[in-house]
Amino acid sequence: MAHQEIELYHRPPLPNTRCECSIFNVSSVLENDHRMSYKPQLVSIGAYHHGRGDHLKMMEEHKQRYLRNLLRRAGVTEASLRGQVDVLKEKEIRDRYWCPFNNINRDDFVKMVVVDGCFVIEFFKIHGGVVKYSADDPLFSILSIKYLLLRDLMLAENQLPLNFLDFLYDKTKAREGSEASSSFVNWF
């Protein structure tokens, strides 16, 4: 235990020294005790677990399907939505992570956060009854999958900045105006 305590006090300073950071790594001390409690089982959201493990890659097809459905209803293309995520917004998103993921180039990073963010929005619209789901949608027709997804979406490292989700929500509201809230944050 003494070694673990020392490790906590001698961690390097946060790469992002401003107080904008809101998505942190789970401490290795906590992770060592309960590794699976902090790792997504079905879906990776954001940069920490992106592309890690075959068990997470199978959800990429569902993310794309949810993205297409959301954008079709909104009358928005993925390219135009990605284009609206300018350099400043991309930097703001990176600044929210403890690790800025400079190893991921701008295009790949923007694509990842747009796809993941649209998936989260569409998932919660379906879960909240705003959008009807198809009876053959495995994410909702198999109850255990839905609950595993909800669990994964609550993990500390499996997040996107809330202000970015709010931005995407605003840009992808259906043309019919059927969404009741003007903000993703207020929708919760």
N, C-alpha and C positions, 0 to 999 in steps of 0.2 A: 504494500500500500504506500509506503514512503516513496518509492520510485515513481509511482503514479502522481502523487502530490507534487513532487519536484517537477515532473513533466508539465503539469498545469501551469506552474509559476514561471517556467522558462520557455514558454512558447514564443515564437517570433512575433513581432508586432503585426497587427493586421495590415495586409497590403493596401487596403483602402483606409486611409487614416481619417477621412471625413466621416461624419455621422450619418451618411446616406445608406450605409450597409444595413440590410434587413433580412438577408437570406444567408445564413451561416452554415459552416460545416458542423456536423455533430462531432463533439470531442472524441478523440481516439480512446480516452478512458471509458467513456460511456459506451462507445461502439464495441469495444473489446468484450464487455460484459454481456451485451445483448445485440450482437451484430444484426440479426435479421429484423429486429424491432425498428431499425432506422433505414432499412433498404427497401425500395419499392419491389413488389412482387409481380405486378402486371404492367405498369405504365411508368415511364420516366417523363417528368415534366421539368423543363429547364435544363441547365447545363451540367449539373453535378453528375447525373447518371445517364446522360445522353449517349446512346450507342454502347452501353456497357451490358453485356450479357444477352444471350439469345432469348432468354425468357422475357426480356423487355422489347425486343425487336418485333415480336409478333403483333404488338399493339400499333405499330407504325401504319399498317393498313387501315386500322379502325380510325386512327387519327386523321388520315387522309380522307376517309369517307365522311367523317364528321365535319371536317374543314369544307369539303365540297358542298355538303348539305347546307351548312350555315351561310356560305358565300352565295350559293344559288338563291336562297331566299332573300338575301340582302341585296342581290344584284351587283355584287362586287367581285372583281377578279383577285386571285391570289397575288398576281404581279402588281396590281394597283395598291393593294393593301400593304405589301412589302415595301413598295415605293414610298408609302406614307411614313414608314419608320425611318426617319432621317438619321443622319449621323449623331445629332444631339440626343435623340430618343434612344438610339442604340447605346450610346455612352451612359446614359442615365440608367438603362436596364443593367448593363455590366456593373455599374457602380453599386447596385443593390446587392450584388453577390460579394461574399467575403473574398473569393478568388475571382478576378475579372475575366478568366478564361481567354487570355490573349492568344492562346494556341488555336482558337477557333476563328477563322476569318470572318469578316463582316457579313458577307452574303450567306454563309452557312449559319452564322449566329442568328441573323434576322429571320431566315427561313425557319429555323428551329423554334424561335420564340413565337412566331406567327402561327405555325402549325400547332404547337403545344397550347398556345393561348386560345385559339379557336376551338380546339378539342375540349378544353376545360369549359368554355362558355356553352358550347353545344351540349356537353354532358349535363351540365347543371340546368340548362333549359329543359332537357328531356326529363331529368330527375325531378324538377320542380313542376312538371306538367304544362309548361309554356309551349312546348313542342311535343307532338305525339311521336312515339317511336314505333318502328316497324316490328311486327310480331316476331320476325325472324332475326332481329338484332340481338346477337348473343350477349352484348353488354348489359341488356336489360331483361332478356328473356330467361337468362340463367342467373338467379338471385345471388348466388355466391360470388359471381364475377362482379356484379354491381357493388357489393359490399367490400370486396377486395380493392376495387377501384377507388371507392370512397376513402378507404384506409390509406391507400397510396397517395391520394391527393392531400392528405393532412400531414404527411411527413415533412419534417423541417427542411431537408435538403431537396425536396421534390416540389419546388415552388417557382412561380413567376411573380414579379412585383405586382401588387394589387393595382397600382395606378396604370400599369401597362394593360392589365386585363380590362380595366375601365375604359381605356383608350380603344382597345379592340371591340369591346361591347358597343361603344358609341359608333364605331365605323361599320359594324356589321348588323345593326338593327334592321329588322325586316322592313321592306318598303311599305308594307301594309300598315305599319305602325302598331302591330299587335302586342309588342312588348309593353308592359305596364310601366316600367321604370325607365327613367332617363339615364340611369347609371347602374353599372354592374354592382358597385358597392351598395347602393340603395336597394338593389334587387334582393340582396341577402337580408 
